[in-house]
Amino acid sequence: MVLAVSSGLVMLNIVILVLLIVWVGVWGLGAWRRRHYATVLSQEEFQAGLRRAQVIDLRPKDQFDRGHILGARSVPYALLRQQGVDLRADMPIYLYDEGMTVSTQAAVYLNKHGFKQLYILKDGYVRWEGKTKKAKYSD
């Protein structure tokens, strides 16, 4: 009886360890991709360059309509992948979403299509403390 309980705990520990290793690997790959394809900017750096860049909100349109960084353009990531978007390659592109996951995917995609001046907002819109524009009317 004791042997069965302890072997069950060993198996549980192994499963937890494997999940932890996979999670760390996925996180590490995301961090590497961000550094390789884009530059991560703090809020202060992002705000300082807003007027000289194409600011792209990658969140779904309904989230954009509820509130977004002032001056941002709504280009949901799915739309970017399906249809492409008219972006200027000679100007910096500032990307953001709720966190940084979708921005990283968009940076990889845009880099593969010739865009090199790619920047991601650190921690995304969730932590944004700068100016925003919210919908006048909410449901």
C-alpha positions as a Markdown table, in Angstrom:
| # | Residue | x | y | z |
|---|---|---|---|---|
| 1 | Met | 0.0 | 0.0 | 0.0 |
| 2 | Val | 2.7 | 2.5 | 0.9 |
| 3 | Leu | 4.7 | 1.5 | -2.1 |
| 4 | Ala | 1.7 | 2.2 | -4.4 |
| 5 | Val | 1.2 | 5.6 | -2.8 |
| 6 | Ser | 4.9 | 6.6 | -3.1 |
| 7 | Ser | 5.2 | 5.4 | -6.8 |
| 8 | Gly | 2.1 | 7.5 | -7.5 |
| 9 | Leu | 3.7 | 10.5 | -6.0 |
| 10 | Val | 6.9 | 9.9 | -8.0 |
| 11 | Met | 4.9 | 9.7 | -11.2 |
| 12 | Leu | 3.1 | 13.0 | -10.2 |
| 13 | Asn | 6.4 | 14.6 | -9.5 |
| 14 | Ile | 7.7 | 13.5 | -12.9 |
| 15 | Val | 4.7 | 14.8 | -14.7 |
| 16 | Ile | 5.0 | 18.2 | -12.9 |
| 17 | Leu | 8.7 | 18.3 | -13.7 |
| 18 | Val | 8.1 | 17.6 | -17.4 |
| 19 | Leu | 5.3 | 20.3 | -17.6 |
| 20 | Leu | 7.7 | 22.7 | -15.9 |
| 21 | Ile | 10.5 | 22.0 | -18.4 |
| 22 | Val | 8.1 | 22.4 | -21.3 |
| 23 | Trp | 6.8 | 25.7 | -19.9 |
| 24 | Val | 10.3 | 27.1 | -19.4 |
| 25 | Gly | 11.2 | 26.0 | -22.9 |
| 26 | Val | 8.2 | 27.7 | -24.5 |
| 27 | Trp | 8.9 | 30.9 | -22.5 |
| 28 | Gly | 12.5 | 30.8 | -23.5 |
| 29 | Leu | 11.7 | 30.3 | -27.2 |
| 30 | Gly | 9.3 | 33.3 | -27.0 |
| 31 | Ala | 11.9 | 35.5 | -25.3 |
| 32 | Trp | 14.5 | 34.5 | -27.9 |
| 33 | Arg | 12.1 | 35.2 | -30.8 |
| 34 | Arg | 11.3 | 38.6 | -29.4 |
| 35 | Arg | 15.0 | 39.5 | -29.1 |
| 36 | His | 15.8 | 38.1 | -32.5 |
| 37 | Tyr | 13.0 | 39.8 | -34.5 |
| 38 | Ala | 12.1 | 42.9 | -32.6 |
| 39 | Thr | 13.2 | 45.3 | -29.9 |
| 40 | Val | 11.1 | 45.4 | -26.7 |
| 41 | Leu | 10.4 | 48.9 | -25.5 |
| 42 | Ser | 9.5 | 50.2 | -22.1 |
| 43 | Gln | 6.4 | 52.4 | -21.8 |
| 44 | Glu | 8.6 | 55.5 | -21.7 |
| 45 | Glu | 10.5 | 54.5 | -24.9 |
| 46 | Phe | 7.3 | 53.5 | -26.6 |
| 47 | Gln | 5.6 | 56.8 | -25.8 |
| 48 | Ala | 8.7 | 58.7 | -26.9 |
| 49 | Gly | 8.6 | 57.2 | -30.4 |
| 50 | Leu | 4.8 | 57.1 | -31.0 |
| 51 | Arg | 4.7 | 60.1 | -33.3 |
| 52 | Arg | 7.4 | 58.8 | -35.6 |
| 53 | Ala | 6.1 | 55.2 | -35.9 |
| 54 | Gln | 3.3 | 53.2 | -37.2 |
| 55 | Val | 1.5 | 52.0 | -34.1 |
| 56 | Ile | -0.4 | 48.8 | -34.6 |
| 57 | Asp | -2.9 | 47.3 | -32.2 |
| 58 | Leu | -3.0 | 43.5 | -32.9 |
| 59 | Arg | -6.0 | 42.8 | -30.6 |
| 60 | Pro | -9.4 | 41.9 | -32.0 |
| 61 | Lys | -11.5 | 44.9 | -33.2 |
| 62 | Asp | -13.9 | 44.7 | -30.3 |
| 63 | Gln | -11.1 | 45.1 | -27.8 |
| 64 | Phe | -9.6 | 48.0 | -29.8 |
| 65 | Asp | -13.0 | 49.7 | -29.8 |
| 66 | Arg | -13.2 | 49.4 | -26.0 |
| 67 | Gly | -10.0 | 51.3 | -25.6 |
| 68 | His | -6.6 | 51.6 | -27.3 |
| 69 | Ile | -3.4 | 53.6 | -27.3 |
| 70 | Leu | -4.0 | 57.1 | -28.7 |
| 71 | Gly | -2.9 | 57.1 | -32.4 |
| 72 | Ala | -2.9 | 53.3 | -32.8 |
| 73 | Arg | -4.3 | 51.6 | -35.9 |
| 74 | Ser | -6.4 | 48.4 | -35.5 |
| 75 | Val | -4.9 | 45.5 | -37.4 |
| 76 | Pro | -6.0 | 42.3 | -35.7 |
| 77 | Tyr | -3.3 | 39.6 | -36.0 |
| 78 | Ala | -5.6 | 37.3 | -37.9 |
| 79 | Leu | -6.3 | 40.0 | -40.5 |
| 80 | Leu | -2.6 | 40.7 | -40.8 |
| 81 | Arg | -1.9 | 37.1 | -41.6 |
| 82 | Gln | -4.8 | 36.6 | -44.0 |
| 83 | Gln | -4.8 | 39.8 | -46.0 |
| 84 | Gly | -1.6 | 41.6 | -45.2 |
| 85 | Val | -1.7 | 45.3 | -44.5 |
| 86 | Asp | -0.2 | 48.4 | -46.1 |
| 87 | Leu | 2.7 | 49.2 | -43.9 |
| 88 | Arg | 5.7 | 51.3 | -44.7 |
| 89 | Ala | 9.0 | 49.5 | -44.5 |
| 90 | Asp | 10.9 | 52.7 | -44.1 |
| 91 | Met | 9.2 | 53.7 | -40.8 |
| 92 | Pro | 9.4 | 51.9 | -37.5 |
| 93 | Ile | 6.4 | 49.7 | -36.6 |
| 94 | Tyr | 5.3 | 49.6 | -33.0 |
| 95 | Leu | 3.3 | 46.5 | -32.1 |
| 96 | Tyr | 1.2 | 45.8 | -29.1 |
| 97 | Asp | -1.5 | 43.4 | -27.9 |
| 98 | Glu | -2.7 | 42.4 | -24.4 |
| 99 | Gly | 0.7 | 41.0 | -23.4 |
| 100 | Met | 3.5 | 40.3 | -25.8 |
| 101 | Thr | 2.7 | 36.9 | -27.3 |
| 102 | Val | 0.7 | 38.0 | -30.3 |
| 103 | Ser | 3.2 | 40.9 | -30.9 |
| 104 | Thr | 6.0 | 38.4 | -31.0 |
| 105 | Gln | 4.2 | 36.3 | -33.6 |
| 106 | Ala | 3.4 | 39.4 | -35.7 |
| 107 | Ala | 7.1 | 40.5 | -35.5 |
| 108 | Val | 8.3 | 37.2 | -36.8 |
| 109 | Tyr | 5.7 | 37.3 | -39.6 |
| 110 | Leu | 6.5 | 40.9 | -40.6 |
| 111 | Asn | 10.3 | 40.3 | -40.4 |
| 112 | Lys | 9.9 | 37.4 | -42.8 |
| 113 | His | 8.1 | 39.8 | -45.2 |
| 114 | Gly | 10.9 | 42.4 | -45.2 |
| 115 | Phe | 10.1 | 44.6 | -42.3 |
| 116 | Lys | 13.1 | 45.3 | -40.0 |
| 117 | Gln | 12.2 | 48.2 | -37.7 |
| 118 | Leu | 10.0 | 46.2 | -35.4 |
| 119 | Tyr | 9.3 | 47.2 | -31.8 |
| 120 | Ile | 7.1 | 45.6 | -29.1 |
| 121 | Leu | 5.5 | 47.2 | -26.1 |
| 122 | Lys | 6.9 | 45.5 | -23.0 |
| 123 | Asp | 4.0 | 43.9 | -21.0 |
| 124 | Gly | 1.5 | 45.1 | -23.7 |
| 125 | Tyr | -1.7 | 47.1 | -23.3 |
| 126 | Val | -2.6 | 45.5 | -20.0 |
| 127 | Arg | 0.0 | 47.5 | -18.2 |
| 128 | Trp | -0.2 | 50.7 | -20.4 |
| 129 | Glu | -0.4 | 53.9 | -18.4 |
| 130 | Gly | -0.2 | 56.4 | -21.2 |
| 131 | Lys | -2.9 | 58.2 | -23.2 |
| 132 | Thr | -5.7 | 56.0 | -24.5 |
| 133 | Lys | -8.8 | 56.5 | -26.6 |
| 134 | Lys | -12.0 | 54.8 | -25.4 |
| 135 | Ala | -15.3 | 54.4 | -27.2 |
| 136 | Lys | -17.8 | 57.2 | -26.6 |
| 137 | Tyr | -20.6 | 54.8 | -26.2 |
| 138 | Ser | -20.4 | 51.5 | -24.5 |
| 139 | Asp | -22.9 | 48.7 | -24.6 |
